[in-house]
Amino acid sequence: MDETRRFGHSMAQLMRMHAQANGWLEKHKVRRQINLTLRQQRRTEQAERVHHKVWTAQMIHRYQIAAQARYERWIDPRTTIEQHRRDDEAAARHIDDLRERIAGNTHLTEVERGIALDCLESARMWPYKKDRTPEMLARAPKVRGLDALRYRARLARETEWIQRRRIERDPAQRDLGTAERYGAQHQVSAVQLSESQHVGQEIARPTGELTVAQEDAIQKIRHAQISWNTAAPQASDFQRQQLAEQWREAGRAADQAGLSPQRINWEIQNAEQNSKYISEVSALCNGSITTWRTYSPTEAEATRWAAHNARTGDWLPDVQLKATIREHGKQAPLRLADGGIEHVTARTVEWARPEQATQQTQDRGNDELESLRQRHRLSIEHNADLADQNATLTQRLTALRAERDELVTERNRYKTERDESVQKLAQLTPAPDRLGSPERQAAEHRTAAAGESQHTNGNAFAGLSTNAFASTTNRKGMSR
């Protein structure tokens, strides 16, 4: 059970507890729990919105890189006409797919989707213009007035264009109409509708994974069709109007969930076969009962749903559960489990256990396949990121090499000028005055030698004078 269902179940039970609370303290505790649940749900939704903003910005950035590469091929004279044609077709498919994804992303607001569509169109028209999608989406909450109205109008135009494109691409959608037409036109049974629109044709079971909203829409279609087949023949005009309104609601839910007309028509045609077994899980808490019901084509699928719902439900501690599985049109249950959460969960798991081994093998294979697909997508995105980094680094390396070559050229020029100046100065300076010349070195040696000889002669004369003076002094002393 997904987070939305968990939140809905929790809020329903909390609201019932608040209505049935007696004292002020008990109501205060319930209100506090409601506030905590709401804050947690808001945090979850905010994190989801941030993730989808980043994902949308990355998607537009990758498209801009592809548009730049396509523009390079377009101006390349070696590109043939056939390659141009294939490029144009691929580009049209690519941008149409991105428009549908952005316009149908309900995690973003209308203004944010309009901004993303504007940025996508800018990337298509000007591939080399700086991508400002993250900044534009970041300032989306501050957009007001005419700007917000313009973005909403852009989203409305794109949505209308997408609907026309779907009709042109799928003629069956023009014949069958949207899911709302199914509800409005259902004054006959599903078999009669199928015979009137597909004479002699058998619709194969659609394949593919379904979202939670699509599964809920399918359950509404089955319930509406079974109710119509059962009650319409003996119903009054007022009851028929109620059944028709129920069908319109199921049709609107299917249309909003994105179910294809083929899948809707298949569900209508095979409603009896797909609703052979009915699974019900009821929760009794503080005197109020809440029941969840689903229609299944096989008993094994019905038991798996009951086991999953009982095991993953966000139940309150003192809740009493009741799980039943019965055939359509019969009141006596084939399987029944009643009691506490652990007891009912254990019983429903036992019901699904015989089919669990095969289902686990299939689930394991599906998980491995999905893991491989996810790894493949991540590797493609990683390769694209590496290619972008490689291109950026290549550009930086080329720029650095060019700068290095300029510096080397300038250094060589300065070195040459220095050498020429030294040579010119050497030519203009006489040899005895030139630093490092042999003539100057010889003159310096001669000057040094002359200075040393004078110093030696002066020392010798001073010694002789001192000795003569000492001898005279001694003789005078002796004569005295």
C-alpha positions as CSV (number, residue, x, y, z in Angstrom):
1,M,0.0,0.0,0.0
2,D,1.5,3.3,-1.1
3,E,2.0,6.4,1.1
4,T,-1.2,8.1,-0.1
5,R,-3.4,5.2,1.0
6,R,-1.6,5.0,4.3
7,F,-2.2,8.7,4.9
8,G,-5.8,8.4,3.9
9,H,-6.4,5.5,6.2
10,S,-4.6,7.1,9.1
11,M,-6.5,10.4,8.7
12,A,-9.8,8.6,8.5
13,Q,-9.2,6.7,11.6
14,L,-7.9,9.7,13.5
15,M,-10.9,11.8,12.5
16,R,-13.2,9.0,13.8
17,M,-11.3,8.8,17.0
18,H,-11.6,12.6,17.4
19,A,-15.3,12.5,16.8
20,Q,-15.8,9.7,19.3
21,A,-13.4,11.1,22.0
22,N,-15.1,12.0,25.3
23,G,-12.8,14.1,27.3
24,W,-10.8,17.2,26.4
25,L,-7.5,15.5,27.1
26,E,-8.3,12.6,24.7
27,K,-9.4,15.0,22.0
28,H,-6.2,17.0,22.5
29,K,-4.1,13.9,22.0
30,V,-5.9,13.0,18.8
31,R,-5.5,16.6,17.5
32,R,-1.8,16.5,18.2
33,Q,-1.5,13.2,16.4
34,I,-3.4,14.7,13.4
35,N,-1.0,17.6,13.3
36,L,2.0,15.3,13.4
37,T,0.5,13.2,10.6
38,L,-0.2,16.3,8.5
39,R,3.3,17.8,9.0
40,Q,4.9,14.5,8.0
41,Q,2.8,14.3,4.9
42,R,3.7,17.8,4.0
43,R,7.4,17.1,4.4
44,T,7.0,14.0,2.2
45,E,5.2,16.0,-0.5
46,Q,7.8,18.8,-0.4
47,A,10.6,16.3,-0.8
48,E,8.8,14.7,-3.7
49,R,8.3,18.1,-5.3
50,V,12.0,19.0,-4.9
51,H,12.9,15.7,-6.5
52,H,10.6,16.3,-9.5
53,K,12.0,19.9,-9.9
54,V,15.5,18.6,-10.1
55,W,14.5,15.8,-12.5
56,T,12.7,18.3,-14.8
57,A,15.7,20.6,-14.9
58,Q,18.0,17.7,-15.7
59,M,15.7,16.5,-18.4
60,I,15.6,19.9,-20.1
61,H,19.4,20.3,-19.8
62,R,19.9,16.9,-21.5
63,Y,17.6,18.0,-24.3
64,Q,19.6,21.2,-24.8
65,I,22.8,19.2,-25.2
66,A,21.1,17.0,-27.7
67,A,19.8,20.1,-29.6
68,Q,23.4,21.5,-29.7
69,A,24.6,18.2,-31.2
70,R,21.8,18.2,-33.7
71,Y,22.6,21.9,-34.7
72,E,26.3,20.9,-35.2
73,R,25.2,18.1,-37.5
74,W,22.8,20.5,-39.3
75,I,25.5,23.0,-40.2
76,D,28.0,20.2,-41.2
77,P,28.1,20.0,-45.0
78,R,28.9,16.3,-44.8
79,T,25.4,15.5,-43.4
80,T,23.1,13.9,-45.9
81,I,19.5,14.7,-46.5
82,E,18.4,11.3,-45.1
83,Q,20.3,12.1,-41.9
84,H,18.6,15.5,-41.7
85,R,15.3,13.8,-42.0
86,R,16.0,11.3,-39.3
87,D,17.3,14.0,-37.1
88,D,14.1,16.0,-37.5
89,E,11.9,13.0,-36.8
90,A,13.9,12.1,-33.7
91,A,13.8,15.7,-32.5
92,A,10.1,15.9,-32.9
93,R,9.5,12.7,-31.0
94,H,11.9,13.8,-28.3
95,I,10.3,17.2,-27.6
96,D,6.8,15.8,-27.9
97,D,7.6,13.2,-25.2
98,L,9.1,15.8,-23.0
99,R,6.1,18.1,-23.3
100,E,3.8,15.3,-22.3
101,R,5.9,14.4,-19.3
102,I,6.1,18.0,-18.1
103,A,2.4,18.8,-18.7
104,G,1.3,15.6,-17.0
105,N,3.6,15.9,-14.0
106,T,1.1,16.6,-11.2
107,H,3.9,16.9,-8.6
108,L,4.6,20.3,-10.0
109,T,2.2,23.3,-9.8
110,E,0.7,24.8,-12.9
111,V,3.0,27.7,-12.8
112,E,6.1,25.4,-12.5
113,R,4.9,23.3,-15.4
114,G,4.4,26.4,-17.5
115,I,7.9,27.7,-16.6
116,A,9.4,24.3,-17.5
117,L,7.6,24.3,-20.9
118,D,8.9,27.8,-21.6
119,C,12.5,26.7,-20.7
120,L,12.0,23.7,-23.0
121,E,10.9,25.9,-25.9
122,S,13.8,28.2,-25.2
123,A,16.2,25.2,-25.4
124,R,14.7,24.2,-28.7
125,M,14.9,27.7,-30.3
126,W,18.3,28.7,-28.8
127,P,20.4,25.6,-28.0
128,Y,23.5,27.6,-27.1
129,K,21.7,30.0,-24.7
130,K,22.5,29.5,-21.0
131,D,20.1,27.0,-19.3
132,R,18.3,28.9,-16.5
133,T,15.7,26.2,-15.7
134,P,16.8,25.6,-12.1
135,E,16.8,29.3,-11.3
136,M,13.3,29.8,-12.9
137,L,11.8,26.9,-11.1
138,A,13.4,28.1,-7.8
139,R,11.6,31.5,-8.1
140,A,8.3,29.9,-9.2
141,P,6.6,30.5,-5.7
142,K,7.2,34.2,-6.1
143,V,5.6,34.5,-9.6
144,R,2.3,36.4,-9.3
145,G,-0.2,38.3,-11.4
146,L,0.1,38.4,-15.2
147,D,3.3,36.2,-15.3
148,A,1.5,33.4,-13.4
149,L,-1.5,33.8,-15.7
150,R,0.8,33.6,-18.8
151,Y,2.4,30.4,-17.5
152,R,-1.0,28.8,-16.8
153,A,-2.2,29.7,-20.2
154,R,0.9,28.2,-21.7
155,L,0.2,24.9,-19.8
156,A,-3.4,25.0,-21.0
157,R,-2.4,25.4,-24.6
158,E,0.1,22.5,-24.4
159,T,-2.4,20.3,-22.7
160,E,-5.0,20.9,-25.4
161,W,-2.3,20.3,-28.1
162,I,-1.3,17.0,-26.4
163,Q,-5.0,15.9,-26.4
164,R,-5.3,16.7,-30.1
165,R,-2.1,14.9,-30.9
166,R,-3.2,11.8,-29.0
167,I,-6.4,11.7,-31.0
168,E,-4.5,12.1,-34.3
169,R,-2.0,9.5,-33.3
170,D,-4.6,7.0,-32.1
171,P,-7.7,6.9,-34.2
172,A,-9.4,4.5,-31.7
173,Q,-9.4,7.3,-29.2
174,R,-11.5,9.4,-31.6
175,D,-14.0,6.5,-32.0
176,L,-14.2,5.6,-28.3
177,G,-13.8,9.1,-26.9
178,T,-12.4,9.8,-23.5
179,A,-13.3,7.9,-20.4
180,E,-16.0,10.4,-19.6
181,R,-17.9,9.3,-22.7
182,Y,-17.9,5.8,-21.4
183,G,-19.8,6.9,-18.4
184,A,-22.3,9.0,-20.3
185,Q,-23.0,6.4,-23.0
186,H,-23.3,3.4,-20.6
187,Q,-27.0,2.8,-21.0
188,V,-26.2,-0.6,-22.4
189,S,-24.1,-3.4,-21.0
190,A,-20.4,-3.8,-21.7
191,V,-21.0,-6.7,-24.1
192,Q,-23.3,-4.6,-26.2
193,L,-20.9,-1.7,-26.2
194,S,-18.1,-4.0,-27.3
195,E,-20.2,-5.5,-30.1
196,S,-21.3,-2.1,-31.4
197,Q,-17.7,-0.8,-31.6
198,H,-15.6,-3.9,-32.3
199,V,-17.6,-6.2,-34.4
200,G,-15.9,-9.5,-34.8
201,Q,-12.8,-8.4,-32.9
202,E,-11.4,-9.7,-29.6
203,I,-9.5,-7.3,-27.5
204,A,-6.3,-8.8,-26.0
205,R,-5.5,-8.2,-22.4
206,P,-3.4,-5.1,-22.1
207,T,0.1,-5.5,-20.6
208,G,2.4,-3.1,-18.7
209,E,2.8,-1.8,-15.3
210,L,0.1,0.3,-13.7
211,T,0.3,3.1,-11.2
212,V,-1.7,3.1,-8.0
213,A,-4.1,5.7,-9.4
214,Q,-4.7,3.5,-12.5
215,E,-5.3,0.4,-10.3
216,D,-7.8,2.4,-8.3
217,A,-9.5,3.6,-11.5
218,I,-9.7,0.0,-12.7
219,Q,-11.4,-1.0,-9.5
220,K,-13.9,1.8,-9.9
221,I,-14.7,0.7,-13.4
222,R,-15.2,-2.9,-12.4
223,H,-17.4,-1.8,-9.5
224,A,-19.5,0.5,-11.7
225,Q,-19.9,-2.2,-14.4
226,I,-20.9,-4.9,-11.9
227,S,-23.4,-2.5,-10.3
228,W,-24.8,-1.6,-13.7
229,N,-25.2,-5.2,-14.8
230,T,-26.8,-6.2,-11.5
231,A,-29.1,-3.3,-10.8
232,A,-29.8,-1.6,-14.1
233,P,-32.5,-4.1,-15.4
234,Q,-34.8,-3.6,-12.4
235,A,-33.7,0.0,-11.5
236,S,-36.0,3.0,-11.7
237,D,-35.1,6.1,-13.6
238,F,-33.7,7.8,-10.6
239,Q,-31.6,4.7,-9.8
240,R,-30.4,4.6,-13.4
241,Q,-29.3,8.2,-13.1
242,Q,-27.3,7.3,-10.0
243,L,-25.7,4.4,-11.7
244,A,-24.9,6.6,-14.7
245,E,-23.3,9.2,-12.4
246,Q,-21.3,6.5,-10.8
247,W,-20.1,5.5,-14.2
248,R,-19.2,9.1,-15.0
249,E,-17.2,9.4,-11.9
250,A,-15.3,6.1,-12.8
251,G,-14.7,7.5,-16.3
252,R,-13.3,10.7,-15.0
253,A,-11.0,8.8,-12.6
254,A,-9.8,6.6,-15.4
255,D,-9.2,9.6,-17.6
256,Q,-7.3,11.5,-15.0
257,A,-5.2,8.4,-14.2
258,G,-4.1,8.1,-17.8
259,L,-5.7,4.8,-18.8
260,S,-5.9,4.2,-22.5
261,P,-9.3,3.7,-24.2
262,Q,-8.3,0.2,-25.1
263,R,-7.6,-0.7,-21.5
264,I,-10.9,0.9,-20.4
265,N,-12.9,-1.0,-23.1
266,W,-11.1,-4.2,-22.2
267,E,-12.1,-3.8,-18.5
268,I,-15.7,-3.1,-19.5
269,Q,-15.9,-6.1,-21.8
270,N,-14.3,-8.4,-19.2
271,A,-15.8,-6.9,-16.0
272,E,-17.6,-10.2,-15.1
273,Q,-14.5,-12.3,-15.6
274,N,-12.3,-9.8,-13.7
275,S,-14.7,-9.6,-10.8
276,K,-15.3,-13.3,-10.0
277,Y,-13.8,-12.9,-6.5
278,I,-14.3,-10.1,-4.0
279,S,-11.8,-9.3,-1.2
280,E,-12.8,-7.2,1.7
281,V,-10.8,-6.0,4.7
282,S,-12.8,-4.2,7.4
283,A,-11.4,-2.3,10.4
284,L,-13.5,-1.8,13.6
285,C,-12.2,1.0,15.9
286,N,-14.2,2.8,18.6
287,G,-17.5,1.6,17.2
288,S,-16.9,2.7,13.6
289,I,-16.3,0.3,10.7
290,T,-14.3,1.1,7.5
291,T,-14.2,-1.4,4.7
292,W,-11.8,-1.7,1.7
293,R,-13.0,-3.8,-1.3
294,T,-11.4,-5.0,-4.5
295,Y,-12.4,-7.2,-7.4
296,S,-10.1,-9.9,-8.7
297,P,-10.3,-12.4,-11.6
298,T,-8.7,-15.3,-9.5
299,E,-8.8,-16.4,-5.9
300,A,-5.0,-16.3,-5.7
301,E,-5.0,-12.6,-6.7
302,A,-7.7,-11.9,-4.1
303,T,-5.8,-13.7,-1.3
304,R,-2.6,-11.8,-2.2
305,W,-4.4,-8.5,-2.0
306,A,-6.0,-9.4,1.4
307,A,-2.6,-10.5,2.8
308,H,-0.8,-7.4,1.5
309,N,-3.5,-5.0,2.8
310,A,-3.7,-6.6,6.2
311,R,0.1,-6.7,6.5
312,T,1.0,-3.2,5.3
313,G,-2.0,-1.3,6.7
314,D,-1.3,1.6,9.1
315,W,-3.6,0.2,11.8
316,L,-4.1,1.6,15.2
317,P,-3.0,-0.7,18.1
318,D,-6.6,-1.5,19.4
319,V,-8.2,-2.0,16.0
320,Q,-10.1,-5.2,15.1
321,L,-9.8,-6.5,11.6
322,K,-12.0,-8.8,9.5
323,A,-10.8,-10.2,6.1
324,T,-13.1,-12.1,3.8
325,I,-12.9,-13.6,0.3
326,R,-16.0,-14.6,-1.5
327,E,-17.3,-15.3,-4.9
328,H,-19.3,-12.7,-6.7
329,G,-23.0,-13.2,-6.2
330,K,-22.6,-15.3,-3.1
331,Q,-22.7,-14.1,0.5
332,A,-21.0,-17.1,2.1
333,P,-17.2,-16.4,2.3
334,L,-14.7,-18.8,1.0
335,R,-12.2,-17.6,3.5
336,L,-12.7,-15.7,6.7
337,A,-10.3,-14.2,9.3
338,D,-11.5,-12.1,12.2
339,G,-9.7,-10.8,15.3
340,G,-6.6,-8.8,16.1
341,I,-4.0,-7.4,13.7
342,E,-1.5,-10.3,14.2
343,H,-4.1,-13.0,14.0
344,V,-5.7,-11.6,10.8
345,T,-2.3,-10.9,9.2
346,A,-1.1,-14.5,9.9
347,R,-4.3,-16.0,8.5
348,T,-4.2,-14.0,5.3
349,V,-0.5,-14.8,4.8
350,E,-1.4,-18.5,5.1
351,W,-4.0,-18.0,2.4
352,A,-1.5,-16.6,0.0
353,R,1.3,-19.0,0.9
354,P,0.6,-21.8,-1.7
355,E,0.9,-19.2,-4.5
356,Q,3.6,-17.3,-2.8
357,A,6.6,-19.4,-4.1
358,T,5.7,-18.9,-7.7
359,Q,4.8,-15.3,-7.2
360,Q,8.1,-14.6,-5.3
361,T,10.1,-16.2,-8.2
362,Q,8.2,-13.9,-10.6
363,D,8.7,-10.9,-8.4
364,R,12.4,-11.7,-8.0
365,G,12.8,-11.9,-11.7
366,N,10.8,-8.7,-12.2
367,D,12.9,-7.0,-9.5
368,E,16.1,-8.1,-11.2
369,L,14.9,-7.0,-14.6
370,E,13.9,-3.6,-13.1
371,S,17.2,-3.3,-11.4
372,L,19.0,-4.0,-14.7
373,R,16.9,-1.4,-16.4
374,Q,17.5,1.1,-13.7
375,R,21.3,0.4,-13.9
376,H,21.1,0.7,-17.6
377,R,19.3,4.1,-17.4
378,L,21.8,5.3,-14.7
379,S,24.7,4.1,-16.8
380,I,23.3,6.1,-19.8
381,E,22.9,9.2,-17.7
382,H,26.3,8.7,-16.2
383,N,27.9,8.3,-19.6
384,A,26.1,11.5,-20.7
385,D,27.5,13.3,-17.6
386,L,31.0,11.9,-18.3
387,A,30.7,13.0,-21.9
388,D,29.7,16.5,-20.8
389,Q,32.6,16.6,-18.3
390,N,35.0,15.3,-21.0
391,A,33.9,18.1,-23.4
392,T,34.3,20.7,-20.6
393,L,37.7,19.4,-19.6
394,T,38.8,19.2,-23.3
395,Q,37.8,22.9,-23.8
396,R,39.6,23.9,-20.7
397,L,42.7,21.9,-21.7
398,T,42.7,23.5,-25.2
399,A,42.4,26.9,-23.6
400,L,45.3,26.2,-21.2
401,R,47.5,24.9,-24.0
402,A,46.8,28.0,-26.0
403,E,47.7,30.1,-23.0
404,R,50.8,28.1,-22.4
405,D,51.9,28.5,-26.1
406,E,51.4,32.3,-25.8
407,L,53.5,32.4,-22.6
408,V,56.3,30.3,-24.2
409,T,56.3,32.6,-27.3
410,E,56.5,35.7,-25.1
411,R,59.3,34.1,-23.0
412,N,61.3,33.3,-26.1
413,R,60.9,36.9,-27.4
414,Y,62.1,38.3,-24.1
415,K,65.1,35.9,-24.1
416,T,66.0,36.9,-27.6
417,E,65.8,40.6,-26.8
418,R,68.0,40.0,-23.6
419,D,70.6,38.2,-25.6
420,E,70.7,40.9,-28.3
421,S,71.0,43.6,-25.6
422,V,73.9,41.8,-23.9
423,Q,75.7,41.4,-27.2
424,K,75.2,45.0,-28.1
425,L,76.5,46.1,-24.7
426,A,79.5,43.9,-25.0
427,Q,80.3,45.4,-28.4
428,L,80.1,49.0,-27.1
429,T,82.1,48.4,-23.9
430,P,86.0,48.3,-24.2
431,A,87.6,45.0,-23.4
432,P,89.4,46.2,-20.1
433,D,86.1,47.6,-18.8
434,R,84.0,44.6,-19.9
435,L,82.8,42.4,-17.0
436,G,84.3,38.9,-17.2
437,S,86.6,39.7,-20.1
438,P,90.2,38.1,-20.0
439,E,91.8,41.6,-20.2
440,R,89.9,42.9,-17.2
441,Q,90.6,39.8,-15.2
442,A,94.4,40.2,-16.0
443,A,94.3,43.8,-14.9
444,E,92.6,42.9,-11.7
445,H,95.3,40.2,-11.0
446,R,98.1,42.7,-11.6
447,T,96.6,45.3,-9.3
448,A,96.1,42.7,-6.6
449,A,99.7,41.5,-6.9
450,A,101.1,45.1,-6.7
451,G,99.2,45.8,-3.6
452,E,100.5,42.6,-1.9
453,S,104.2,43.5,-2.7
454,Q,103.9,47.0,-1.2
455,H,102.3,45.6,1.9
456,T,105.2,43.1,2.4
457,N,108.0,45.8,1.9
458,G,106.4,48.1,4.4
459,N,106.3,45.4,7.1
460,A,110.0,44.6,6.6
461,F,111.1,48.2,7.0
462,A,109.1,48.6,10.2
463,G,110.8,45.5,11.7
464,L,114.3,46.8,10.9
465,S,113.5,50.2,12.5
466,T,112.3,48.6,15.6
467,N,115.4,46.4,16.0
468,A,117.7,49.4,15.5
469,F,115.9,51.4,18.1
470,A,116.1,48.5,20.6
471,S,119.9,48.1,20.1
472,T,120.6,51.8,20.7
473,T,118.6,51.8,23.9
474,N,120.5,48.8,25.2
475,R,123.9,50.4,24.5
476,K,122.9,53.6,26.4
477,G,121.8,51.6,29.4
478,M,125.1,49.7,29.5
479,S,127.2,52.9,29.4
480,R,125.3,54.3,32.3
